Amino acid sequence: MSNYFISIGGSGAKTMEALVHLAAAGLMPNDGDLYTLAIDPDVGNGNLNRSCGVMKKYISFQQLHTGATELFKTKMELADPWRPTQDAKQTLDKLMDYQLYKDTPVASLYKALYTEKERQTDLDKGFRGHPSIGSAVMAKSIDIEGDSFGEGPWNSFRQHVEAEATRGEQVRIFLAGSVFGGTGAAGMPTIAKLLQKMFETDHDEGKVMIGGVLVLPYFSFDPKPDDIRPGEMYASSKNFPTNTQAALRYYSMENKGGALYDTMYFVGDTHQTAVRKFSLGSADQKNDAHIVDLYAALAALDFYGTEKKNLRKYAYILHEEDRFTWPDIPVNEEKFAQYIRFILAYLHIVKPVLDLVPEGKASDWKYPWFRDFHLENANCNTVPEVRDFNDYAEGFVTWLLQIGMQPARRVDLIQPQVMGYDEYGNIAVNPDRFVNFDGTDSNVSIDEIWWRISEGCGYDADAGGFGAFLRSLYDACAKEVK
C-alpha cells in the first residue's frame, strides 16, 4: 500500500516539511511508500523550496546501507511541483482569454466578478490572498468538467494510483493547505473535486480514500511601506477571519450534498504569530516552522494509519492551554525522542570528527568508531551523502528550535539550553543538558553513546561505511540497547 501527499500553497509545503521529519524518525504508521506532489503557482516560494530540499535529501539517504531499521524506512518519491500558471508573467486576463470575449456579456460578468487589479496582476508570486483568483486559475488549468487533468506530474500521479487500485490495494491521498490565503483556499476544494472525478469508480468502491487537513489562521503580518509598491496587490492578514468564515461555510454547504473529503481535519491557533519578515512571495517567503505545521503532519499520519471502517468524518485538533508537552503530541514519544537524540549526538560527536580527520587535521586513532566503520572517505566537504546529511541534521534542529520559540505558546518538548546557536550561528549542543533533553531521566548521556558506538553496539562487525555507521549511532541512541 502506498500513501499519497499533496501540498497546496505555503502552509501545505510547511506541513510536508514536518511530515518528512516524522517519516525520517520512523513514525509513518504502515510500511507503505509515500508519493508527494506539491502545488503552487509560485514555484520559487521559499517554503516550497525548503520543503522539497528536505525531501530530496531524505530520498538520497535511502541509498545509504542502513539495513533493516526504523531510520528512513519509508520509501519516498517526489514529483515535480505543479504550477497552475505555466507562464511566469501570466495574468487572469490572459488565462481566461479575456480579449476574445471583451465585447460580450460574458466579459461584463467577468469584470463584475474581478477588479481590474485582480485581472491584471502577474500571478508569478501566487494568488496573493485572493482565493477567487486561484479557484478560477485551477479550474481552468485542470478542466475538472472535461477529460483533461493537466500535464506533467498529474499523469504520473494518476498512473501510480490507478496501478495500485487495480492490484486491489487501498490508496490513501491526503491534502494539506490553508483556508484563509490564496493558493490553499482555492486548491483544497478544487483539487479534492479533481481527485473524486479522476478516481470516481475506485473512490466509490472504497479503493481510493481522500483526506485533508484544512489549516486555519495561525500567523499574521504587517507589511512596511517599503515592502510593497504603491497600488500593488498583496495578501492581508486582516482578511484571514473573513476568508476563513467564508471557506468553512462553503465546506458546510458542500458536505450537505456529498463530502469533498472522506476525513477532514482542522488545525489552527487562536494566537496569531507575527511573521518576522513580510514577503509577497518567491524565495523571500520562508516562514519559520510552527507547532501548527507539526499537528497538520500528525493529522496525515493519523489518516494513513486509521482502518477504513473507522475513518472519521471530521477531526478537530484543539488545545486550550498555552503550554505543549509530550502528552499533547499524539506520537510515539520514545521513538521520536530516540531520533532527536540521534541527530543531536551526530552533530556533537560525529560531525566535528568528519570535518577534521578525513582532511588530516586530526588523528583517527582517537576515534575507534571512525576506524571500525572505515569512515576515512566520509568527508563532510566532498562526499555528497555526508554533506547532505549534515545539512539535513542542522535543518532538523533549526526546525525544532523554531517550533519551540513560539511567542505566545510554550512548547516544552525539548528542555531549554539543550541546543541552540553558537556565536558564529552554528548549531551547538550542550552535553551537560543532553541526558534529560526530553524531560525524562533516560541516563543516555553523550559519554554513554560514545562508549556504545566505540564498542560496536548494534551493528554487524562486517559492515562498514557511512550508512552502516548511522544505523549503529541510531541504535546506540535508544534508551535500552538490545
C-alpha positions as CSV (number, residue, x, y, z in Angstrom):
1,M,0.0,0.0,0.0
2,S,1.2,3.5,-0.8
3,N,0.3,6.8,0.8
4,Y,0.0,10.0,-1.3
5,F,0.5,13.5,0.0
6,I,-0.4,16.7,-1.9
7,S,0.8,20.0,-0.5
8,I,-1.1,23.1,-1.7
9,G,0.5,26.6,-1.2
10,G,2.8,27.7,1.6
11,S,1.0,26.1,4.5
12,G,0.9,22.8,2.7
13,A,4.6,23.0,2.0
14,K,5.4,23.5,5.6
15,T,3.2,20.6,6.5
16,M,5.2,18.5,4.0
17,E,8.4,19.5,5.7
18,A,7.1,18.3,9.1
19,L,5.9,15.1,7.5
20,V,9.3,14.3,6.1
21,H,10.9,14.7,9.6
22,L,8.3,12.5,11.1
23,A,8.8,9.8,8.4
24,A,12.6,10.0,8.9
25,A,12.1,9.2,12.6
26,G,10.2,6.0,11.5
27,L,6.8,7.4,12.6
28,M,4.8,6.5,9.4
29,P,2.1,4.2,10.7
30,N,2.5,1.5,8.0
31,D,5.1,0.0,5.7
32,G,3.7,1.8,2.6
33,D,5.6,4.2,0.4
34,L,5.0,7.9,0.3
35,Y,4.4,9.7,-3.1
36,T,4.3,13.5,-2.8
37,L,3.2,16.3,-5.2
38,A,3.4,20.0,-4.4
39,I,1.1,22.5,-6.0
40,D,1.9,26.2,-6.0
41,P,1.8,28.9,-8.7
42,D,4.8,30.5,-7.0
43,V,7.3,27.6,-7.7
44,G,10.1,29.9,-6.3
45,N,8.4,30.1,-3.0
46,G,10.9,29.8,-0.1
47,N,8.7,27.5,2.0
48,L,8.2,25.2,-1.0
49,N,11.9,25.1,-2.0
50,R,12.9,24.4,1.6
51,S,10.4,21.5,1.9
52,C,11.4,20.0,-1.4
53,G,15.0,20.3,-0.5
54,V,14.4,18.4,2.8
55,M,12.6,15.7,0.9
56,K,15.3,15.4,-1.8
57,K,17.9,14.9,1.0
58,Y,15.7,12.2,2.6
59,I,15.4,10.4,-0.7
60,S,19.2,10.5,-1.1
61,F,19.6,8.8,2.3
62,Q,17.6,5.8,1.0
63,Q,20.7,4.9,-1.0
64,L,22.7,4.5,2.2
65,H,23.0,1.0,3.5
66,T,21.4,1.4,6.9
67,G,19.9,-2.1,7.0
68,A,16.6,-3.1,8.5
69,T,15.8,-0.2,10.8
70,E,13.2,2.4,11.6
71,L,15.6,5.0,10.3
72,F,14.5,6.3,6.8
73,K,12.3,3.2,6.5
74,T,9.6,4.9,4.3
75,K,10.4,5.0,0.7
76,M,9.6,8.4,-0.8
77,E,9.1,9.8,-4.3
78,L,8.8,13.5,-5.1
79,A,7.1,14.6,-8.2
80,D,8.0,17.8,-9.9
81,P,5.9,20.7,-8.4
82,W,2.8,21.5,-10.4
83,R,2.3,25.1,-11.4
84,P,-1.3,26.0,-12.4
85,T,0.0,29.1,-14.2
86,Q,2.5,27.9,-16.8
87,D,3.6,31.4,-17.9
88,A,5.6,33.3,-15.2
89,K,4.0,36.6,-16.2
90,Q,0.5,35.2,-16.7
91,T,-2.4,37.3,-15.6
92,L,-6.0,36.3,-15.0
93,D,-7.0,38.1,-18.2
94,K,-4.5,36.1,-20.3
95,L,-5.5,32.8,-18.8
96,M,-9.2,33.4,-19.2
97,D,-8.7,34.7,-22.8
98,Y,-10.4,38.0,-22.0
99,Q,-9.6,39.6,-25.3
100,L,-11.7,37.0,-27.1
101,Y,-14.8,37.9,-25.1
102,K,-14.2,41.6,-24.2
103,D,-17.3,42.8,-26.2
104,T,-19.7,40.1,-25.0
105,P,-22.0,39.7,-22.0
106,V,-19.6,37.1,-20.6
107,A,-16.9,39.8,-20.3
108,S,-19.3,42.1,-18.5
109,L,-20.0,39.4,-15.9
110,Y,-16.3,38.6,-15.7
111,K,-15.5,42.3,-15.0
112,A,-18.2,42.4,-12.3
113,L,-16.6,39.4,-10.5
114,Y,-13.0,40.6,-10.6
115,T,-11.4,44.0,-10.1
116,E,-9.0,45.4,-12.7
117,K,-6.1,44.9,-10.3
118,E,-7.1,41.2,-9.8
119,R,-7.3,40.7,-13.5
120,Q,-4.0,42.3,-14.5
121,T,-1.7,41.4,-11.6
122,D,1.1,38.9,-12.6
123,L,0.5,35.6,-10.9
124,D,4.2,34.6,-10.7
125,K,4.1,35.1,-6.9
126,G,0.9,33.2,-6.3
127,F,-2.7,34.4,-5.8
128,R,-1.8,37.0,-3.1
129,G,-4.5,36.0,-0.7
130,H,-7.3,36.1,-3.3
131,P,-8.8,32.6,-3.4
132,S,-11.4,33.7,-6.1
133,I,-8.4,34.1,-8.5
134,G,-6.9,30.8,-7.5
135,S,-10.2,28.9,-8.0
136,A,-10.6,30.3,-11.5
137,V,-7.0,29.5,-12.4
138,M,-7.0,25.9,-11.1
139,A,-10.4,25.1,-12.6
140,K,-9.2,26.4,-16.0
141,S,-5.8,24.6,-15.8
142,I,-7.1,21.2,-14.8
143,D,-10.5,21.2,-16.6
144,I,-12.5,19.3,-13.9
145,E,-15.6,19.1,-16.0
146,G,-13.7,17.8,-19.1
147,D,-11.5,14.9,-19.7
148,S,-8.2,16.7,-19.3
149,F,-6.4,16.5,-16.0
150,G,-3.4,18.6,-16.9
151,E,0.1,17.6,-18.0
152,G,3.3,16.7,-16.3
153,P,3.2,15.3,-12.7
154,W,-0.6,14.7,-12.9
155,N,-0.1,12.0,-15.5
156,S,2.4,10.2,-13.3
157,F,0.3,10.6,-10.2
158,R,-2.7,9.1,-11.9
159,Q,-0.8,6.2,-13.2
160,H,0.6,5.4,-9.7
161,V,-2.8,5.5,-8.1
162,E,-4.6,3.5,-10.8
163,A,-2.0,0.8,-10.8
164,E,-2.3,0.2,-7.1
165,A,-6.1,0.3,-7.2
166,T,-6.1,-2.3,-10.0
167,R,-4.0,-4.6,-7.8
168,G,-6.6,-4.3,-5.1
169,E,-4.6,-2.2,-2.8
170,Q,-6.2,0.7,-0.9
171,V,-4.8,4.1,-1.8
172,R,-4.9,7.0,0.7
173,I,-4.5,10.5,-0.7
174,F,-4.0,13.4,1.8
175,L,-4.1,17.1,1.0
176,A,-2.8,19.9,3.1
177,G,-3.4,23.6,2.7
178,S,-4.8,26.7,4.4
179,V,-8.4,28.0,4.1
180,F,-7.5,31.7,4.7
181,G,-4.9,32.6,2.0
182,G,-5.0,32.3,-1.8
183,T,-3.5,29.0,-3.1
184,G,-4.6,26.7,-0.3
185,A,-8.1,28.2,0.0
186,A,-8.6,27.8,-3.8
187,G,-6.9,24.4,-4.1
188,M,-8.2,22.4,-1.2
189,P,-11.8,22.1,-2.6
190,T,-10.8,22.3,-6.3
191,I,-8.2,19.5,-6.1
192,A,-10.5,17.3,-4.0
193,K,-13.1,17.6,-6.7
194,L,-10.5,16.7,-9.3
195,L,-9.4,13.6,-7.4
196,Q,-13.0,12.5,-6.9
197,K,-13.6,12.7,-10.7
198,M,-10.2,11.3,-11.6
199,F,-10.7,8.2,-9.5
200,E,-14.5,8.2,-9.4
201,T,-15.2,4.4,-9.6
202,D,-12.3,3.4,-7.3
203,H,-13.3,6.1,-4.8
204,D,-17.0,5.0,-4.8
205,E,-15.8,1.4,-4.1
206,G,-13.5,2.5,-1.2
207,K,-10.3,1.7,-3.0
208,V,-9.2,5.3,-3.0
209,M,-9.7,7.4,0.2
210,I,-9.3,11.2,0.3
211,G,-8.4,13.1,3.4
212,G,-7.3,16.6,4.1
213,V,-6.1,19.0,6.8
214,L,-7.5,22.5,6.5
215,V,-5.2,24.9,8.2
216,L,-6.9,27.8,9.9
217,P,-5.2,31.1,10.6
218,Y,-2.2,30.9,12.9
219,F,0.0,33.8,11.8
220,S,-0.2,37.4,10.9
221,F,2.0,40.0,9.2
222,D,2.2,43.8,9.0
223,P,3.9,44.9,5.8
224,K,6.0,48.1,6.0
225,P,5.7,50.8,3.3
226,D,9.0,49.7,1.7
227,D,7.7,46.1,1.4
228,I,5.2,46.8,-1.4
229,R,4.9,49.1,-4.3
230,P,2.1,51.7,-4.4
231,G,-1.1,50.1,-5.7
232,E,0.4,46.5,-5.7
233,M,-2.0,43.7,-4.7
234,Y,-0.9,41.6,-1.7
235,A,-2.4,39.3,0.9
236,S,-3.6,40.9,4.1
237,S,-3.9,39.1,7.4
238,K,-6.8,41.4,8.3
239,N,-8.8,39.4,5.8
240,F,-8.0,36.0,7.3
241,P,-11.0,35.8,9.6
242,T,-13.4,36.7,6.8
243,N,-11.8,34.3,4.3
244,T,-11.9,31.5,6.9
245,Q,-15.6,32.1,7.7
246,A,-16.5,32.0,4.0
247,A,-14.4,28.9,3.5
248,L,-16.0,27.0,6.4
249,R,-19.4,28.0,5.2
250,Y,-18.6,26.7,1.8
251,Y,-17.4,23.3,3.2
252,S,-20.5,23.0,5.3
253,M,-22.8,23.6,2.3
254,E,-20.8,21.1,0.1
255,N,-21.0,18.4,2.7
256,K,-24.8,18.5,2.7
257,G,-24.8,17.2,-0.8
258,G,-21.7,14.9,-0.7
259,A,-18.5,15.4,1.2
260,L,-15.4,16.6,-0.5
261,Y,-13.2,14.6,1.8
262,D,-13.7,11.2,3.5
263,T,-11.9,12.6,6.5
264,M,-11.3,16.2,7.3
265,Y,-9.0,17.8,10.0
266,F,-9.0,21.4,11.1
267,V,-5.8,22.8,12.7
268,G,-5.2,26.4,13.7
269,D,-4.2,28.7,16.6
270,T,-6.1,31.5,18.2
271,H,-2.8,33.2,18.9
272,Q,-1.6,34.8,15.7
273,T,2.2,34.5,15.5
274,A,3.7,37.5,13.8
275,V,5.8,36.7,10.7
276,R,9.3,38.1,11.1
277,K,9.6,39.3,7.5
278,F,6.8,40.1,5.2
279,S,7.1,38.9,1.6
280,L,4.9,39.0,-1.5
281,G,6.3,35.6,-2.4
282,S,9.1,33.9,-4.2
283,A,12.4,32.9,-2.4
284,D,11.9,35.6,0.4
285,Q,8.7,33.8,1.6
286,K,10.3,31.4,4.0
287,N,8.4,31.4,7.3
288,D,9.6,29.8,10.5
289,A,8.2,26.4,11.5
290,H,5.2,26.4,13.8
291,I,3.5,23.9,16.1
292,V,0.6,24.0,13.7
293,D,2.8,22.5,11.0
294,L,3.6,19.6,13.3
295,Y,-0.1,19.0,14.1
296,A,-1.0,19.1,10.5
297,A,1.6,16.5,9.6
298,L,0.4,14.4,12.5
299,A,-3.1,14.6,11.0
300,A,-1.7,13.0,7.9
301,L,-0.1,10.1,10.0
302,D,-3.5,9.6,11.6
303,F,-5.2,9.4,8.3
304,Y,-2.7,6.9,6.9
305,G,-2.9,4.7,9.9
306,T,-6.7,4.6,10.5
307,E,-8.6,1.5,9.4
308,K,-11.1,2.1,6.7
309,K,-14.1,1.1,8.8
310,N,-13.0,3.6,11.5
311,L,-12.5,6.6,9.2
312,R,-13.9,9.8,10.9
313,K,-15.8,12.4,9.0
314,Y,-14.3,15.3,11.0
315,A,-11.5,15.6,13.4
316,Y,-10.8,18.9,15.3
317,I,-7.4,19.4,17.0
318,L,-7.9,21.7,20.0
319,H,-5.6,22.7,22.8
320,E,-6.8,25.1,25.5
321,E,-3.5,25.6,27.3
322,D,-0.6,27.8,26.4
323,R,1.9,25.1,27.0
324,F,2.6,22.0,25.0
325,T,4.3,18.9,26.4
326,W,4.9,15.4,25.1
327,P,1.4,14.1,26.2
328,D,-0.1,16.8,24.0
329,I,1.6,15.3,20.9
330,P,-0.1,12.2,19.5
331,V,3.2,10.4,18.6
332,N,5.4,7.6,19.7
333,E,7.4,9.6,22.2
334,E,10.1,7.1,22.7
335,K,10.8,6.6,19.0
336,F,10.7,10.3,18.3
337,A,13.0,11.1,21.3
338,Q,15.4,8.5,20.1
339,Y,15.6,10.1,16.7
340,I,16.1,13.6,18.2
341,R,18.8,12.1,20.4
342,F,20.4,10.5,17.3
343,I,20.5,13.9,15.4
344,L,21.9,15.8,18.4
345,A,24.6,13.1,19.0
346,Y,25.6,13.2,15.4
347,L,26.1,16.9,15.4
348,H,28.0,16.9,18.7
349,I,30.1,13.7,18.4
350,V,30.4,12.9,14.7
351,K,30.2,15.9,12.5
352,P,33.3,17.6,14.1
353,V,35.4,14.5,13.5
354,L,34.2,14.1,9.9
355,D,35.2,17.8,9.4
356,L,38.8,17.2,10.5
357,V,40.0,13.6,10.3
358,P,39.5,12.9,6.5
359,E,41.5,16.1,5.7
360,G,44.3,15.1,8.1
361,K,43.6,17.8,10.6
362,A,43.1,15.2,13.5
363,S,44.2,11.7,14.2
364,D,41.8,8.8,13.6
365,W,43.2,6.6,16.4
366,K,41.3,8.8,18.9
367,Y,38.0,7.6,17.5
368,P,37.6,3.8,17.3
369,W,34.3,4.0,15.6
370,F,35.9,6.0,12.8
371,R,38.2,3.2,12.1
372,D,35.7,0.4,12.7
373,F,33.3,1.8,10.0
374,H,36.1,2.8,7.6
375,L,34.9,6.4,7.6
376,E,38.1,7.8,6.0
377,N,36.2,8.5,2.8
378,A,33.3,10.2,4.7
379,N,34.5,13.7,4.1
380,C,31.9,16.4,5.1
381,N,33.1,18.7,2.4
382,T,33.5,16.4,-0.6
383,V,31.1,13.4,-0.2
384,P,27.5,14.4,-1.3
385,E,25.6,12.0,1.0
386,V,27.6,13.1,4.1
387,R,27.2,16.8,3.2
388,D,23.5,16.2,2.6
389,F,23.1,14.6,6.0
390,N,25.0,17.3,7.7
391,D,22.7,19.9,6.1
392,Y,19.6,17.9,7.0
393,A,20.6,17.4,10.6
394,E,21.2,21.1,11.1
395,G,18.0,21.9,9.3
396,F,16.1,19.5,11.5
397,V,17.4,21.1,14.7
398,T,16.6,24.6,13.3
399,W,13.0,23.2,12.7
400,L,12.8,22.0,16.3
401,L,14.1,25.3,17.6
402,Q,11.6,27.3,15.6
403,I,8.7,25.2,16.9
404,G,9.9,25.8,20.4
405,M,10.2,29.5,20.0
406,Q,6.5,30.4,19.8
407,P,6.0,33.8,21.4
408,A,2.5,33.0,22.8
409,R,2.9,29.3,23.3
410,R,5.4,27.3,25.4
411,V,6.4,24.2,23.5
412,D,8.3,22.1,26.1
413,L,9.3,19.1,24.1
414,I,13.0,19.9,24.3
415,Q,14.4,21.3,27.5
416,P,15.9,24.8,27.3
417,Q,19.6,25.2,26.7
418,V,20.0,21.7,25.3
419,M,20.6,23.1,21.8
420,G,20.9,26.5,20.2
421,Y,23.4,28.6,18.2
422,D,26.9,29.5,19.0
423,E,28.5,32.9,18.4
424,Y,29.1,32.1,14.8
425,G,25.5,31.0,14.1
426,N,26.3,27.3,14.1
427,I,24.1,24.6,15.8
428,A,25.5,23.9,19.3
429,V,24.6,21.0,21.6
430,N,25.0,21.3,25.4
431,P,26.3,17.9,26.6
432,D,25.5,18.7,30.2
433,R,21.8,19.0,29.4
434,F,21.7,16.3,26.8
435,V,20.9,13.4,29.1
436,N,17.4,14.8,30.0
437,F,16.7,16.7,26.9
438,D,13.1,15.5,26.6
439,G,12.3,16.0,30.3
440,T,12.7,12.3,31.2
441,D,15.5,10.6,33.0
442,S,17.0,8.5,30.2
443,N,20.5,8.2,31.5
444,V,21.7,8.2,27.9
445,S,24.5,10.7,28.1
446,I,26.9,11.8,25.4
447,D,29.6,9.7,27.0
448,E,27.3,6.6,27.0
449,I,26.6,7.0,23.3
450,W,30.3,7.4,22.6
451,W,31.0,4.2,24.5
452,R,28.2,2.3,22.7
453,I,29.4,3.2,19.2
454,S,33.0,2.6,20.1
455,E,32.1,-0.9,21.4
456,G,30.3,-1.6,18.1
457,C,26.9,-1.7,19.8
458,G,24.1,-2.6,17.4
459,Y,25.9,-3.2,14.2
460,D,27.2,-6.1,12.1
461,A,31.0,-6.4,12.6
462,D,31.5,-6.9,8.8
463,A,29.5,-3.8,8.0
464,G,31.2,-0.5,7.1
465,G,30.6,2.9,5.5
466,F,28.6,5.9,6.4
467,G,25.2,4.3,6.2
468,A,26.1,1.4,8.5
469,F,27.6,3.9,10.9
470,L,24.4,6.0,11.0
471,R,22.5,2.8,11.7
472,S,24.8,2.0,14.6
473,L,24.6,5.5,16.0
474,Y,20.8,5.4,15.8
475,D,20.6,2.1,17.6
476,A,23.1,3.4,20.3
477,C,20.7,6.3,21.0
478,A,17.9,4.1,22.3
479,K,17.1,4.1,26.0
480,E,18.0,0.5,26.2
481,V,20.3,-1.3,23.7
482,K,19.3,-4.8,22.7
